Amino acid sequence: MQLLVALCLAYANAAYVPSPSKGCSGKAAELPVTAGAEPQQQTITIQDASQSQGSIDRTYYLQLPKDYNDSQPAMLITDLHGYYDTAEGQIGENRLAEYLRTAGVNAVFVAPEGSNDGGASESWNVDGNGLNTAAGPLGDICETDRSFWSKYKCYDSCTAGDNGCDAAKGCNSASCMDDKGFLTQLLDHLQDTYCLDVRHNHYTSISTGSLMVMSLVKAIPDRVASMVAGSHFLGFNKNPETKSPVAYMDIHGVQDNTVPANVTNGFHPKKQRAKGHCDEDASGYCAGPDGSAVSNDGFFYTPVPNITLTWAENNDCDFSGNAPYATSFDGADAKWQFSCSAPHGSCGGADVVQCTGAWDHTWAFCPYNEYPCANTDYAQLAVEFMAAHPKLA
């Protein structure tokens, strides 16, 4: 199997030296879950200034590889769920944890739970959420008059904030809890507790989880090897806080207008019988500010080519031109129309890759709302990319 070959290359290559975390004590310790078993729910207390008591208990799911050894560093793969979903739900849907178990990958799998303090769903406080009376760097991140678009229930932590919350007029779509702090403190805990290779810390996600991953990774790029994820609200496609190469694979379905990759994947008023609810471009699609794509719930998203460009500049790509990017799924079932490219040339080992296929707002090779996915192809694609991209020294 190509995945196992890639893992062998990553771990057995004499030129590659793992960097053990503090949890690599070499001393047998009691584990909170059974190695090789399905993910189990765990709790961690984190510091969170959004809470009156200054802290809060957060949950996540943990899976250890069957041959987990506290002297053999493992990859860490963290998977973030989307809106109207949960960590447990996503585990069953995308089959990533299952794939790691059955393929025998030496990887610790973690699925954190989003925040929900009175809202309609567990979600993620990414850049731009809660901006109800203060716009983002390029203005509002959504159509603020929600009379036509989806309305999102206000979360307690946002209602109590300086900006307040109005479900009928505003861009709230998550709590205002410190999710970036949660994920950073969780990473600290995992690396201190389990034997991990700190050069193999990876993230993947879907939907609002992808926005959260992008926000997190830009805050701690020096601690992340790769991400198979990523989108941004309008105005938040800024450079990482420090310059450090992070391999990045974006996977978008051309039929996805929930988190559209570009304007022509976005909301089309005529097709939706919704004329007059947005400004239209020459092709009849909603035209968002500054070239942003408008989703089917009236939020403005940065086009993917703009995001890959930011990471290409961060990763010092050579901009030698767009080139095909090979994966083990080249020539997959023709119905998926799957292809990948390296749009900004060679990136010195921290590849920037854009993949597309004929699916909706879902995982690669997985029909929308037909869960669990009928195959583990998305999981294999993601894990192969991660295994091939340790953090550059």
C-alpha positions in Angstrom: 0.0 0.0 0.0 1.4 3.4 -1.0 0.5 4.9 2.4 2.7 2.4 4.2 5.5 3.0 1.8 5.2 6.8 2.4 5.3 6.2 6.2 8.4 4.0 5.9 10.1 6.7 3.9 9.2 9.4 6.4 10.3 7.4 9.4 13.0 5.1 8.2 14.9 7.5 5.9 18.3 8.1 7.5 18.0 11.8 6.7 14.9 12.2 8.7 15.2 12.5 12.5 12.0 12.5 14.6 11.8 15.1 17.4 10.3 13.3 20.4 7.8 15.3 22.6 8.0 15.5 26.4 5.6 12.5 26.5 8.3 10.2 25.2 9.5 9.2 28.7 10.3 5.6 27.9 8.4 4.7 31.1 5.3 2.6 30.9 2.4 4.8 32.0 -1.3 4.0 32.5 -3.2 5.1 29.4 -6.7 6.7 29.6 -7.8 4.7 26.5 -7.0 1.3 25.1 -4.4 1.4 22.4 -5.9 0.3 19.1 -9.5 0.9 20.2 -12.0 3.3 18.7 -11.8 7.0 19.8 -13.0 7.7 23.4 -14.2 11.0 24.9 -11.8 12.9 27.1 -12.0 16.1 29.1 -9.5 18.8 29.6 -9.7 22.0 31.7 -8.5 25.0 29.8 -7.9 28.7 30.7 -10.5 30.8 28.8 -10.8 34.5 29.6 -14.3 34.5 27.9 -15.6 32.6 30.9 -16.5 34.4 34.2 -14.5 31.8 36.2 -11.6 32.1 33.8 -11.6 28.4 32.8 -13.9 25.7 31.4 -13.9 22.0 30.7 -13.7 21.1 27.0 -14.0 17.7 25.4 -12.2 15.8 22.7 -12.0 12.2 21.4 -8.7 10.3 21.5 -7.5 7.3 19.6 -4.1 5.7 20.2 -2.4 3.4 17.6 -2.5 -0.4 18.4 1.3 -0.5 18.8 1.5 2.8 20.8 4.9 2.9 22.6 6.0 5.8 24.9 9.5 5.6 23.4 8.4 5.5 19.7 7.2 9.0 18.5 3.9 8.9 16.6 2.3 11.4 14.3 -0.5 13.6 15.7 -3.5 14.1 13.5 -6.2 16.4 14.7 -9.6 16.5 12.9 -12.1 19.4 13.4 -15.8 19.0 12.6 -18.1 21.5 10.9 -21.3 23.4 11.9 -24.4 21.3 12.7 -22.1 18.4 13.5 -20.1 17.0 16.5 -16.7 15.4 16.9 -18.4 12.0 17.4 -20.5 12.5 14.3 -17.6 13.4 12.1 -15.6 10.4 13.4 -18.3 8.1 12.0 -18.8 10.1 8.8 -15.4 10.6 7.3 -13.9 7.3 8.6 -10.5 8.9 9.2 -10.0 7.3 12.6 -11.1 4.0 11.3 -8.6 4.2 8.5 -5.8 4.9 10.8 -6.7 1.9 12.9 -7.1 -0.6 10.0 -4.1 0.6 8.1 -1.9 0.3 11.2 -0.6 3.9 11.0 1.5 5.0 13.9 -0.6 8.1 14.6 -2.5 9.5 17.6 -5.9 10.7 16.4 -7.7 13.6 18.1 -11.2 15.0 17.4 -11.9 18.2 19.5 -15.4 19.3 20.2 -16.4 22.8 19.1 -17.9 25.3 21.6 -21.6 25.6 22.3 -22.8 27.9 25.1 -26.4 28.4 24.1 -26.2 28.4 20.3 -27.7 26.0 17.8 -24.6 23.9 17.3 -21.1 23.1 18.4 -19.0 25.5 16.3 -15.7 27.3 16.2 -14.9 30.9 17.0 -12.8 31.6 14.0 -11.6 35.0 12.7 -14.6 37.1 12.0 -17.2 35.5 14.3 -19.1 37.8 16.6 -18.5 40.8 14.4 -22.0 42.2 14.8 -21.3 45.9 15.4 -17.6 46.0 14.2 -16.6 45.0 10.7 -13.6 43.0 9.7 -10.5 44.4 8.0 -12.3 44.6 4.6 -15.8 45.2 6.0 -18.7 42.9 7.0 -18.1 39.2 6.5 -21.7 38.5 5.5 -24.9 40.0 4.3 -25.9 41.5 7.6 -29.6 41.7 6.8 -30.5 38.1 7.6 -34.2 38.4 6.5 -33.5 36.2 3.5 -30.3 34.3 4.6 -29.9 31.8 7.4 -30.2 33.2 10.9 -27.9 31.8 13.5 -28.9 31.6 17.2 -26.9 33.9 19.5 -24.4 32.3 21.8 -24.3 33.4 25.4 -20.6 34.4 25.3 -21.3 36.7 22.3 -24.4 38.2 23.8 -22.4 39.2 26.8 -19.6 40.7 24.8 -19.1 44.4 23.8 -20.6 43.9 20.3 -23.7 42.1 21.5 -25.6 39.7 19.2 -28.6 40.0 16.9 -29.5 36.9 14.9 -31.6 39.0 12.5 -28.8 41.5 11.7 -25.2 40.4 12.0 -22.6 37.8 11.1 -22.5 35.7 14.2 -22.2 31.9 13.5 -20.4 30.6 16.6 -19.7 31.3 20.2 -17.1 33.8 21.3 -15.2 31.4 23.5 -11.4 31.1 23.1 -11.3 28.2 20.7 -7.8 29.1 19.5 -6.6 28.9 23.1 -8.4 25.6 23.6 -6.7 24.0 20.6 -3.3 25.4 21.6 -3.6 24.2 25.2 -4.8 20.8 23.9 -1.7 20.5 21.7 0.5 21.3 24.7 -1.3 18.7 26.8 -1.0 16.0 24.1 2.7 16.6 23.4 3.4 16.6 27.2 1.4 13.4 27.8 1.9 11.1 24.8 5.0 10.1 22.8 4.6 12.3 19.7 6.9 13.4 16.9 6.6 17.2 17.2 7.8 17.4 13.5 4.7 15.4 12.5 1.8 17.6 13.9 -1.0 17.7 11.3 -4.6 19.1 11.0 -7.6 18.3 8.8 -11.2 19.4 8.9 -14.3 20.4 7.1 -16.5 23.5 6.8 -16.2 25.8 9.9 -13.6 23.4 11.2 -11.5 24.3 8.2 -11.8 28.0 9.0 -10.7 27.2 12.5 -7.7 25.2 11.4 -6.5 28.0 9.1 -6.9 30.5 11.9 -5.0 28.3 14.4 -2.2 27.3 12.0 -1.5 31.0 11.1 -1.1 31.7 14.9 1.3 28.7 15.5 2.9 27.9 12.1 6.2 26.9 13.8 4.4 24.0 15.5 2.5 22.6 12.5 3.9 20.3 9.7 0.8 20.3 7.4 -2.9 20.9 7.1 -5.4 19.3 4.7 -8.0 22.0 5.1 -8.5 25.7 5.0 -10.7 28.6 4.1 -11.1 32.2 5.3 -13.8 34.7 5.7 -13.3 37.9 3.7 -10.5 40.1 5.1 -8.7 37.4 7.2 -6.3 36.0 4.6 -3.4 37.6 6.4 0.2 36.3 6.6 1.1 33.8 9.4 2.2 35.5 12.6 5.7 34.1 12.1 7.3 32.8 8.9 7.5 29.1 9.1 6.8 26.6 6.3 3.6 24.5 6.5 2.6 22.1 3.8 -1.0 22.8 2.7 -3.5 20.8 0.7 -6.8 22.4 -0.2 -9.6 20.0 -1.3 -12.7 21.6 -2.7 -15.7 20.2 -4.5 -16.7 22.2 -7.5 -20.4 21.8 -6.5 -19.8 23.3 -3.0 -21.6 26.6 -2.5 -21.6 26.3 1.3 -17.9 27.2 1.6 -17.2 28.1 -2.1 -13.7 27.9 -3.5 -14.4 31.0 -5.8 -17.2 33.2 -7.1 -18.3 30.7 -9.7 -18.8 28.0 -7.1 -20.9 30.4 -5.0 -24.5 31.3 -4.7 -26.4 31.7 -8.0 -29.6 33.7 -7.4 -31.3 32.7 -10.7 -30.8 29.0 -10.1 -32.0 29.4 -6.5 -35.0 31.6 -7.5 -33.6 34.4 -5.3 -33.2 37.3 -7.6 -32.5 40.6 -6.0 -30.9 39.3 -2.8 -27.4 40.2 -3.8 -25.3 42.0 -6.4 -24.7 39.7 -9.3 -21.6 39.5 -11.5 -21.7 39.0 -15.3 -22.3 35.3 -14.9 -25.2 35.7 -12.6 -23.4 34.7 -9.4 -23.5 36.7 -6.2 -20.6 39.1 -6.2 -19.1 39.7 -2.8 -16.9 42.6 -1.8 -13.3 42.6 -2.9 -13.8 39.6 -5.2 -15.1 37.3 -2.4 -17.3 34.3 -3.1 -20.8 34.4 -1.5 -22.0 31.2 0.1 -25.6 29.9 0.1 -26.0 31.4 3.6 -24.8 34.9 2.6 -21.2 34.8 4.0 -18.2 36.1 2.1 -15.3 33.8 1.5 -11.7 34.4 0.3 -11.2 32.6 -3.0 -8.9 29.6 -2.7 -6.2 30.9 -5.1 -5.7 33.9 -2.8 -5.2 31.6 0.1 -2.7 29.3 -1.7 -0.8 32.4 -2.8 -0.4 33.5 0.8 1.0 30.1 1.8 3.2 29.9 -1.3 4.8 33.2 -0.2 5.2 31.9 3.3 6.7 28.7 2.1 9.1 30.3 -0.4 7.7 28.6 -3.4 9.6 29.3 -6.6 6.5 30.4 -8.7 7.9 28.4 -11.6 4.3 27.8 -12.9 1.3 25.5 -12.3 2.2 21.8 -12.4 0.2 18.6 -11.8 0.6 17.1 -8.3 0.7 13.3 -8.2 -1.4 11.4 -5.7 -2.3 7.7 -5.5 -5.8 8.7 -6.6 -4.8 10.0 -10.0 -7.1 8.1 -12.4 -9.8 7.6 -9.8 -13.4 6.8 -10.9 -14.1 9.3 -13.7 -17.3 10.4 -12.0 -15.2 12.3 -9.4 -13.2 14.3 -12.0 -10.4 14.5 -9.4 -7.2 16.3 -9.9 -4.5 18.1 -8.0 -2.0 20.7 -8.9 0.9 22.7 -7.4 -0.2 26.2 -8.6 2.8 28.0 -7.4 5.6 25.7 -8.4 8.1 23.9 -6.2 8.0 24.8 -2.5 11.1 23.1 -1.2 9.3 20.3 0.6 6.5 22.3 2.1 4.1 21.7 -0.8 1.1 24.0 -1.5 -1.5 21.9 -3.4 -5.0 22.6 -4.7 -7.3 19.6 -5.4 -10.8 19.6 -6.9 -13.4 17.1 -7.7 -17.1 16.7 -8.5 -18.7 16.7 -5.1 -20.6 19.1 -2.9 -19.9 20.3 0.7 -18.4 17.1 1.9 -15.2 15.1 2.0 -13.4 14.0 -1.2 -14.9 10.9 -2.9 -17.9 11.0 -0.5 -21.4 11.9 -1.7 -23.1 14.7 0.2 -25.3 13.5 3.1 -24.5 9.9 2.4 -22.7 9.0 5.5 -20.7 7.2 6.6 -18.6 7.7 3.5 -18.7 4.6 1.3 -14.9 4.4 1.2 -11.9 5.6 3.1 -10.3 7.3 0.1 -10.4 10.8 1.6 -8.7 9.5 4.7 -6.0 7.8 2.7 -5.4 10.9 0.6 -5.1 13.1 3.6 -2.8 10.7 5.6 -0.5 10.1 2.7 0.0 13.9 2.3 0.6 14.2 6.1 3.1 11.3 6.2 5.1 12.8 3.3 5.4 16.2 5.0 7.2 16.3 8.3 8.0 19.8 9.6 11.0 21.1 7.7 14.0 21.5 10.0 
